[in-house]
Amino acid sequence: MSYPSDPVLTFDASGRMFVIHDHAVANELIDTPDELFEGYDGRGRPVKAQGESGEVRLELSSPLPREAEVRKRVAHYYAVFATRHPTRQPPDEDDLQAFIQAVADGWIEE
């Protein structure tokens, strides 16, 4: 089993984003594995939720980063959900890990 790097960006089916700063507490934030529609770790690798209710953990579903997918999901989030906050813009980072960290650091729970 491979563990994700923190932070983890998670998305529900509508594109709303949530940030898990410590994947070890995923079971406190995710009730069942099917609640996680899509997620990416701090290196841009896709994650999946595994386990039973109350014992949910995050695992990598691929060892390879999915940079284009991460950036597309984040752009969608900012375009749809963050528009209520006109000062919030997607980070302008070329490096994927720096981009993900900047997204996590700037995230405001809706």
SEROLUM-525288 format. One record per residue: x, z, y of N, C-alpha, C, O in turn; residue in three letters. Coordinates in steps of 0.001 Angstrom, whole numbers, plus 500000, padded with zeros to 6 digits. Each point is the difference from the previous one (the first is absolute). Layout:
BEGIN
XZYXZYXZYXZYala/...
***
This chain:
BEGIN
500846500000498825499154500000501175500890500000501236500955500772500085met/498738498385500846500743499933501254499165500602501111498814499703500140ser/501819501139500638499294500658501096500144499196501283501046499401500252tyr/497904500587500554500079499304501283500837500765501008500163501216499904pro/500358498057501052500708500600501126498983500327501083499053499247500229ser/501154501877500427499108500383501099500414499304501277501177499678500163asp/497898500079500747498563500220499926499311498887499224500568498931499779pro/498189501342499811499204499004499293498843499599500908499249500850500478val/500615497850499753498865499464500752498932499613498990500258499215499088leu/498539501336501072498913499659499093498872499356500791499820500266501189thr/499427498884498132498907499266500629498774500072499104500099499909498777phe/498728500259501862498766499923499223499535498546500002500637499135500601asp/498259500611498727499522498620499839499654499326501322500055498774500096ala/499590502004500926499660499409501295501227499760500874499896499374501054ser/501267501120498515501228499812500767500414501205500817501025499966500680gly/498187501104499263500367501229500714501277500561499373500138500036498777arg/500781500395502066501301500467499535500080501522500057499458500641500900met/501232499910498113500306501428499946501471500134499656500560499150499308phe/500060501900501166501420500217499741500169501281499195499461501049500355val/501283498852498577500374501172499213501493500202500236500826499213499536ile/499505501840501181501392500244500352500804500591498845501230499940500007his/498090500625499007500669500565498832499159499645498780498935500576499780asp/501552498471499430499196499526498873499711501094498975499103499846499171his/501640501250500876499772501097499061498641500668500214499498500669499096ala/499908499165502067498689500611500270498863498986499866498887500254500460val/501380498620498924498967498968499849498758500544499316498885499613500353ala/501285501279498673498835500532499288499103500840500907498828500208499683asn/501702500276501434499188500755500951499247499067500949499025500411500629glu/501418498347499478499414499057500949499169498909499336499128499407500635leu/501137500329498106499294498951499261499315500657498804500659500572499132ile/498021499339500833499246500660498924500101499274498665500210500624498960asp/499640498049501074500054499210498776500843498752500259500064499528501135thr/500577499936497844500855498821500195499298498807500639500638499220500707pro/498066500626499057499311498835500550499774500096501511499550499033500614asp/500753502112499993499900500129501460501116499238500716499863499661501176glu/501226500072498130501128499276500605499823498511499732500174499533498875leu/499480499738502164499815498556499867501348499292499988500240499114499180phe/500642501288501742501313499369500126500932500986500687499576500749500880glu/501682499253498725500953500893500632501426499490499843500314499239499085gly/500544501206501840501400499585500005500866501199500356499658500789500881tyr/501463499336498424500887501117500292500897499685501187499880498939500613asp/501014501979499706500871499869501163500975498840499942500658499690500994gly/499440499670497859500854498817499852499180498721499854500551498922499778arg/498123501209500350499129498830499921499598499606498601499452498916499795gly/500810501948499230499633499702498617498559500448499751499598501058500484arg/499623498161498774498605500377499757499903501241499122500786500182499070pro/498246500660501237499759501208499215498591499975499441499120499313500518val/500682501444498421498680500166499406499790501482499733500951500764499836lys/497798499615500126499640501383499682499731500094498505499371499115499421ala/501100501947499962499837500228498567499538501434499781500196500857500861gln/499197499401498002499630501357499623498512500262500089499209499138500382gly/500440502077499253498618500450500013499680500647501335500903500320500772glu/497831499870499497499562500672501211500689501366500109500001500785499052ser/500577499479502103500719501249500220501456499953499593500760500921500301gly/499640498018499017501384499850499544500525498600500337500812499441499262glu/498727500007501839500383498651500389501439499992500504500410500880500757val/500339498131498820501379499828500460500201498531500361499282499126499513arg/501689500618501335500327498634500392501211499525499224500966500740499815leu/498973498023499736501103499368499286500198498592500542499070499384500520glu/502135500123499352500262498611500382499335499066499003500041500239498793leu/499351498707501707499452498992499100500939498803499897499804499120499162ser/501218500851501695501031498963499954501249500546500684499894500745500974ser/501282498893498529501231500449500656500376499146501213500941500322500726pro/498323498596499486500350499070501069499144500219501243498784500163499895leu/501842499842501282499224500151501232499111498784500249500319498882499593pro/498574501359501075499050498944500346499852499972501516498949500342500540arg/502108499252500129500051500075501459498858499278500677499366500554500898glu/500356498216498689498935499229500647498648500695499852499208500023500942ala/500527500542497883498729500683499770499883501260500860498949500268500582glu/502140500503499493499984501223500812499715499656501453499117500590500623val/501627498461499912499828499632501408498598499436500271499422500258501056arg/500038498981498002498650499445500158498958501114500007499097499994500836lys/501016500958498245499056501122499940500056500831501277498965500370500555arg/502248499922499907500152500808501214499445499241501203499327500593500843val/500941498119499247499478499202501115498474500015499993499373500122501052ala/500033499756497767498540500053499890499473501358500472499014500070500734his/501643500991498846499587501341500423500020500116501521499030500461500603tyr/502068499123500015500099500098501459498961499120500692499442500393501024tyr/500295498423498426499041499081500625498564500509499899499208499797500921ala/500452500858497978498622500417499773499751501459500391499020500295500685val/501842500603498893499720501424500146500692500655501187499479500968500553phe/501661498537499841500745500644501088499637499429501369500572500412501009ala/498503498662499037499634499387501285499343500985500955499961499763501207thr/499525501337498262499408501025500860501064500709500835499689500676500981arg/501548499159498622501131500607500706500897498874500511500934499600499305his/498804499883501890500705498809500474501520500171500117500723499004500047pro/499764502212499998501447500199500087500664499917498640501227499953499911thr/497980500030499031500582499941498658500230498549499603499072499193499945arg/502165500509499786500410498667499579500832500134498730500651501025499798gln/499340497958499345500862500063498819501461500114500435500392499407501006pro/500402501334498262501426500107500343500675498639499974499596499102499261pro/501422500764501544500770498758500073501359500235499351501034499975500667asp/498948500250498040501224500270499239500232498862499015499088499607499272glu/502123499868500706500321498942499041500245500549498599499596499393499008asp/501065501758500917500309500621498719498716500604499414499304500750500684asp/500380498931498065498744500433499388499890501520499921498943500551500307leu/502115500131499292499931501458499895499793500647501365499236500957500125gln/501434498531500888499823500517501362498577499718500487499402500827500688ala/500061498012498955498631499635500366499003500989499388499130500519500699phe/500998499740498002499085500913499315500106501403500583498983500663500202ile/502232499794500070500170501334500574499372500075501390499376501004500342gln/500782497949500457499399499977501337498475499996499924499339500657500804ala/500103498614498246498549499998499796499538501402499647499029500497500571val/501656500143498496499625501354499574500127501002501153499137500861500175ala/501917499027500592500224500942501098498957499830501105499649500968500675asp/499860497819499511499037499732501068498553500072499581499105499825500827gly/500648500430497898498637500008499478499211501170500543500491501127500063trp/498280498591500330499074501027500454498789499951499084499363498955499866ile/500317502158499507498861500020499095498722499706500760499697500652500999glu/499558498370498527498758499579500672498889500976499702498877499821500473glu/
***
